[in-house]
Amino acid sequence: FPRSMTATMRAAAATVSGRHAAPVARVRTITACRGSSKESKTAVAASVPSVQRPDRRGTCVAHQIRSFSWNSGVARSRCFHNRQLTPNALSTDTSVDRTTPSVSETTPNETGAPLRYEIVKGALVRWSHEKPEGPHPATCVLIHGILGSRRNLLSFAKRLAVKFPSWQFVLVDLRCHGQTASLQVPPPGDNDVTSAARDVLATLNKLKIYPNTLLGHSFGGKVAMSMVHQFGKRLPRPVQVWVLDTVPGDVWATAGDHPRDTINHCVSIEMPVPSRKFLVDSLTGAGFTLEGAQWMTTNLQPVCTKEYPNAKPSSLQWTFHLPGIVEMYKSYELTDLWPMLETQPIGLRVDFVRAERSAFVWDDADISRMQANGARVHFLENSSHWVHIDNPEGLLEILAPSFGVVRDRR
């Protein structure tokens, strides 16, 4: 279209949305195309303005604004050829903030997935219609660490979705963690890194999503590496892996709240507990930091009277399955994923983020070995092991270049 016509179409879309801050206003180019059927034209006609443009014979024909190009806000991303704006996408209801990401939670029973998960969608993904057969928007999978849950990474996922609105972000509760721990039928297999990686792959397979990026924190970093390692010599398309504050081989720490010590102390605490303060006092009394003790209270939930029939209604119990976590952490310490890095599949890119105040030991020889095998190691200042909490903006700056151009080479 002529430049003036493109500007007219932009203005029309922004006017109908009721505010210029809407996602449509952030799109660089809006194109017009004919509907595939009368029904599709009728569906959008109620809420989408017609735009007059000359056809090949010089006469003006009314077309509905139905599809548009996507932009990440930083670098151009992949176009979604089978996507279209729905009536809701250009609703005149100005009470809805269309600049923020959406969070959708789906139970495994609805999809057959072995893990509980939720999806954070950028604004451009949120206000579009996606056909089940795809193509799907660019996807990043976020994997939490030991003793955590998908909620630990939810705030950071929303930051990413705001920064890169044409992406979606899948968060999972690993086996024995979060809401997955309460499933009547737990994921099959041993409680180890390999099985945890297989669970995530199975969940993505049920969702029919092949991710562009895997982002794992601590234990989740080894899960992400194991996922790639299970694919073999060649990936269906290029994949970026981000490993946050962990290493491929032996994992050990000299300072802070060591996860192994935390887990062992949790085993000694009799459930249920009367209050969150009781847990904090127990942990700090054993020498753990106040910050770590307070974080552990996020893993408490109201007591299940079927499991503890004599407990007071105000009592609390763990959200996770502690015996399984004990096994998972032993596997985490012993699992060696150097072979994945040294014989990595074609199309893989691996980046490590090392926290300035990391509780784990980053040996110079290990760092040199990572770099010799093509991996990059980034140093995050002003951060402890909890990189996404201590310095989220600094972490976002490190990650940003990898959320630029997305190429599907399948």
C-alpha positions in Angstrom: 0.0 0.0 0.0 1.0 3.6 -0.4 2.5 5.1 2.7 -0.5 7.4 3.2 -2.9 4.5 3.0 -0.9 2.5 5.6 -1.1 5.5 8.0 -4.8 5.8 7.5 -5.3 2.1 8.3 -3.1 2.5 11.4 -5.2 5.4 12.6 -8.5 3.5 12.0 -7.3 0.6 14.1 -6.1 2.8 16.9 -9.4 4.7 16.9 -11.5 1.6 17.1 -9.4 0.2 19.9 -10.3 3.2 22.0 -6.7 4.1 23.0 -3.4 4.6 21.2 -1.6 2.5 23.7 -3.2 -0.6 22.4 -1.1 -3.4 20.9 -2.4 -2.5 17.4 -0.9 1.0 17.8 2.5 -0.6 18.4 2.4 -2.6 15.1 4.5 -1.1 12.3 2.5 -2.3 9.3 -1.1 -3.3 8.9 -2.2 -5.1 5.8 -5.6 -5.7 4.4 -6.8 -9.0 2.9 -10.1 -10.5 1.7 -12.1 -12.8 4.0 -12.0 -16.5 3.2 -15.8 -16.7 3.6 -18.9 -14.6 4.1 -19.1 -15.7 7.7 -15.6 -14.5 8.5 -16.4 -11.1 7.0 -19.6 -10.8 9.0 -17.8 -11.7 12.2 -15.3 -8.9 12.0 -17.6 -6.3 10.4 -19.2 -5.4 13.7 -16.1 -4.1 15.3 -13.5 -3.5 12.5 -13.7 -0.5 10.2 -13.6 -0.7 6.5 -10.7 0.9 4.6 -11.1 2.1 1.1 -8.3 1.2 -1.3 -8.1 1.1 -5.1 -8.3 -2.3 -6.7 -6.5 -3.1 -9.9 -9.2 -1.5 -12.0 -8.9 1.8 -10.1 -12.2 1.5 -8.2 -12.3 1.7 -4.4 -13.1 -1.6 -2.6 -13.9 -1.9 1.1 -11.7 -4.3 3.0 -11.7 -5.3 6.6 -8.4 -5.0 8.6 -7.8 -8.6 9.5 -4.2 -9.5 9.6 -1.0 -7.6 10.6 2.7 -8.0 10.8 4.3 -8.7 14.2 7.1 -6.8 15.8 8.9 -7.7 19.1 9.5 -4.0 20.0 13.3 -4.6 19.7 13.9 -6.5 16.5 11.6 -7.9 13.8 10.2 -11.3 14.6 8.5 -14.0 12.6 5.2 -13.3 10.9 2.2 -15.4 11.6 0.6 -16.1 8.3 -2.4 -17.9 9.6 -3.3 -15.4 12.3 -6.1 -12.8 12.3 -7.6 -10.2 14.5 -10.8 -11.3 16.2 -13.7 -8.9 17.1 -12.3 -9.0 20.7 -9.0 -7.8 19.4 -10.4 -4.4 18.4 -13.1 -4.1 21.0 -14.3 -0.7 22.0 -14.2 -1.7 25.6 -11.5 0.7 26.9 -11.6 -0.8 30.4 -9.3 -3.6 29.2 -5.6 -2.9 29.2 -4.3 -4.4 25.9 -0.7 -3.5 26.5 -0.2 -6.1 29.2 0.4 -9.8 28.8 -2.2 -12.4 29.6 -1.8 -15.5 31.8 -3.7 -18.6 31.0 -3.6 -21.7 33.2 -4.7 -25.1 31.9 -5.1 -28.3 33.8 -3.4 -31.4 32.5 -6.8 -33.2 32.2 -7.7 -30.8 29.4 -4.6 -31.5 27.4 -3.2 -34.8 28.7 0.0 -33.1 29.6 2.0 -34.7 32.5 2.8 -31.4 34.2 0.7 -28.4 35.4 1.6 -25.3 33.4 0.5 -21.9 32.4 1.2 -19.6 29.4 2.0 -15.9 29.5 1.2 -14.3 26.1 2.5 -11.1 24.9 0.0 -8.5 23.9 0.3 -9.2 20.2 -0.2 -12.9 20.8 -3.0 -12.3 23.2 -5.2 -10.2 20.9 -5.0 -12.6 17.9 -6.6 -15.8 16.8 -4.4 -18.8 16.3 -5.3 -21.9 14.4 -4.7 -25.2 16.2 -2.4 -26.4 13.5 -0.3 -23.3 13.8 2.1 -21.8 13.0 2.5 -21.0 16.7 4.1 -17.7 18.0 7.7 -17.7 19.1 7.8 -19.6 22.4 10.1 -19.6 25.4 9.9 -22.3 28.1 10.9 -21.2 31.6 11.9 -24.0 34.1 12.2 -23.3 37.8 14.7 -24.7 40.3 14.6 -27.2 43.1 12.1 -26.5 45.9 10.4 -23.9 43.6 7.5 -23.7 41.3 6.4 -22.0 38.1 5.2 -19.1 40.1 8.8 -18.2 41.0 9.4 -17.2 37.4 5.9 -15.7 36.6 6.8 -12.1 37.3 9.9 -12.4 35.1 7.9 -14.1 32.4 5.5 -11.1 32.4 8.5 -8.7 32.0 9.6 -10.7 29.0 6.1 -10.6 27.5 5.9 -6.9 27.9 9.3 -6.4 26.3 8.7 -8.9 23.5 4.9 -8.9 22.8 5.0 -11.2 19.9 6.3 -14.1 22.1 4.6 -16.5 24.5 6.1 -18.0 27.6 5.3 -21.4 28.9 5.9 -22.1 32.6 5.7 -25.6 34.1 5.6 -27.1 37.6 8.2 -29.9 37.5 7.5 -33.3 39.0 7.2 -33.3 42.8 6.8 -29.5 42.7 4.0 -27.0 42.8 0.6 -28.2 41.5 2.1 -31.1 39.7 2.9 -32.6 43.1 -0.8 -32.9 43.9 -1.8 -34.7 40.7 -3.6 -38.0 41.3 -1.4 -39.7 38.7 2.2 -38.4 38.9 4.5 -38.3 35.9 6.1 -41.8 35.2 9.7 -42.7 35.7 12.4 -42.0 38.3 12.7 -38.7 40.1 15.8 -37.4 38.4 16.9 -34.8 35.9 16.4 -37.0 32.9 12.8 -37.8 33.7 12.1 -34.1 34.6 13.3 -33.2 31.1 11.2 -35.9 29.5 8.1 -34.5 31.4 8.6 -31.1 29.9 9.1 -32.5 26.4 5.9 -34.5 26.8 4.0 -31.5 27.9 5.2 -29.4 24.9 4.3 -32.3 22.7 0.8 -32.3 24.0 0.6 -28.6 23.4 2.0 -29.1 19.9 4.7 -26.5 20.6 8.3 -26.7 19.6 10.1 -23.9 21.5 12.6 -21.4 20.2 14.1 -20.8 23.6 14.6 -22.8 26.8 15.4 -20.8 30.0 16.2 -22.8 33.1 17.2 -21.6 36.6 19.6 -23.7 38.7 18.1 -27.3 38.7 15.9 -26.1 35.8 19.1 -25.2 33.8 20.2 -28.8 33.9 16.7 -29.9 32.9 16.9 -27.6 29.9 20.3 -29.0 28.9 18.9 -32.6 29.3 16.0 -31.8 27.1 18.3 -30.8 24.3 20.6 -33.8 25.0 17.7 -36.2 24.5 17.1 -34.9 21.0 20.3 -36.3 19.6 22.5 -34.9 16.9 20.1 -32.6 15.1 17.3 -30.4 16.3 14.2 -29.8 14.1 15.1 -26.1 14.1 17.5 -23.8 16.0 17.1 -23.5 19.7 18.6 -21.1 22.2 19.3 -22.4 25.7 19.8 -20.1 28.7 21.3 -21.7 31.8 20.9 -19.4 34.9 23.5 -19.8 37.6 24.5 -23.5 37.3 27.1 -25.5 35.5 26.9 -28.7 33.4 28.9 -30.9 35.8 29.5 -31.1 39.5 27.4 -28.6 41.4 28.7 -27.5 44.8 28.5 -24.4 47.0 30.6 -22.9 49.8 28.3 -20.1 51.0 24.7 -19.2 51.5 21.7 -21.6 52.0 22.9 -24.8 50.3 19.9 -26.5 48.8 21.0 -29.9 50.1 21.1 -28.6 53.6 17.7 -26.9 53.2 16.2 -30.1 51.9 17.7 -32.1 54.8 16.3 -29.7 57.4 12.9 -29.7 55.7 12.8 -33.5 56.1 13.3 -33.1 59.8 10.3 -30.7 60.2 7.1 -32.5 61.2 4.1 -31.6 59.1 1.8 -29.9 59.3 3.1 -26.7 60.9 1.0 -24.3 62.8 2.0 -21.1 60.9 4.5 -19.6 58.4 6.3 -18.0 61.3 7.0 -21.4 62.8 8.8 -22.5 59.6 10.8 -19.2 59.5 11.9 -19.6 63.1 12.8 -23.3 62.5 15.0 -22.4 59.5 16.7 -19.3 61.0 17.3 -21.2 64.2 19.2 -23.8 62.2 21.4 -21.1 60.7 19.6 -20.4 57.4 19.2 -16.8 56.2 16.0 -14.9 56.9 15.5 -14.3 53.2 15.8 -18.0 52.4 13.5 -18.9 55.3 10.8 -16.4 54.1 11.0 -17.7 50.6 10.5 -21.3 51.8 7.1 -20.2 53.2 5.9 -19.8 49.7 5.9 -23.6 49.5 3.2 -23.9 52.2 -0.4 -24.5 51.6 -3.5 -25.1 53.8 -3.5 -28.5 55.3 -5.3 -31.4 53.7 -7.6 -32.9 56.4 -7.7 -36.2 54.5 -3.9 -36.5 54.8 -3.8 -35.1 58.4 -7.2 -35.8 59.9 -6.2 -34.5 63.4 -4.7 -31.3 62.2 -6.1 -27.9 63.0 -7.8 -26.2 60.0 -5.3 -23.3 60.2 -2.3 -25.6 59.9 -0.1 -25.7 56.8 1.8 -28.3 54.8 4.2 -28.5 51.9 3.0 -28.0 48.4 5.8 -30.2 47.1 6.5 -33.9 47.5 9.6 -33.9 49.7 10.7 -37.5 49.3 10.8 -37.1 45.5 12.7 -33.8 45.8 15.4 -35.5 47.8 15.9 -37.9 45.0 15.8 -35.1 42.4 18.5 -33.1 44.1 20.8 -36.1 44.4 20.4 -36.5 40.6 21.1 -32.8 40.0 24.4 -33.0 41.8 25.5 -36.2 40.0 24.1 -35.5 36.5 26.9 -34.7 34.1 25.8 -32.8 31.0 29.2 -31.9 29.7 28.7 -34.5 26.9 25.7 -32.4 25.7 27.9 -29.3 25.4 30.8 -31.1 23.8 28.7 -33.0 21.3 25.9 -30.5 21.0 23.3 -30.9 18.3 23.4 -28.8 15.1 21.3 -25.7 15.6 21.9 -25.3 19.3 23.2 -22.2 21.1 24.0 -22.3 24.8 24.5 -19.3 27.1 25.3 -19.4 30.8 24.6 -16.6 33.3 26.8 -16.4 36.3 25.6 -14.4 39.3 28.1 -12.0 41.0 27.2 -13.5 44.4 26.5 -17.0 43.3 26.5 -19.6 46.0 27.8 -22.1 43.6 31.5 -22.5 42.6 32.4 -21.4 39.1 35.8 -22.8 38.4 38.0 -21.0 35.9 38.7 -24.3 34.2 35.0 -25.0 33.8 34.4 -21.5 32.3 37.2 -22.0 29.8 35.8 -25.4 28.9 32.3 -23.9 28.3 33.7 -21.2 26.0 35.9 -23.8 24.2 32.7 -25.6 23.3 31.0 -22.6 21.8 29.0 -21.5 24.9 29.1 -17.9 26.2 29.3 -17.0 29.8 27.7 -13.8 31.0 28.4 -12.1 34.3 25.3 -10.6 36.1 26.3 -7.9 38.6 24.4 -7.1 41.8 22.8 -10.5 42.0 22.8 -13.6 44.2 21.7 -17.0 43.0 18.2 -15.6 42.5 19.1 -13.7 39.3 15.5 -13.1 38.2 14.7 -11.5 41.5 17.8 -9.6 42.5 18.5 -8.0 39.2 15.7 -8.6 36.7 16.5 -5.6 34.5 20.2 -6.6 34.2 19.1 -10.2 33.3 16.6 -8.9 30.8 19.4 -6.8 29.1 21.6 -9.9 28.8 18.7 -12.1 27.4 17.3 -9.4 25.0 19.4 -10.0 21.9 18.3 -13.7 21.7 14.6 -12.6 21.5 15.2 -10.7 18.2 14.9 -12.3 14.8 13.3 -15.8 14.9 13.9 -18.0 11.9 12.1 -21.2 11.3 14.4 -23.5 9.3 12.2 -26.6 9.3 
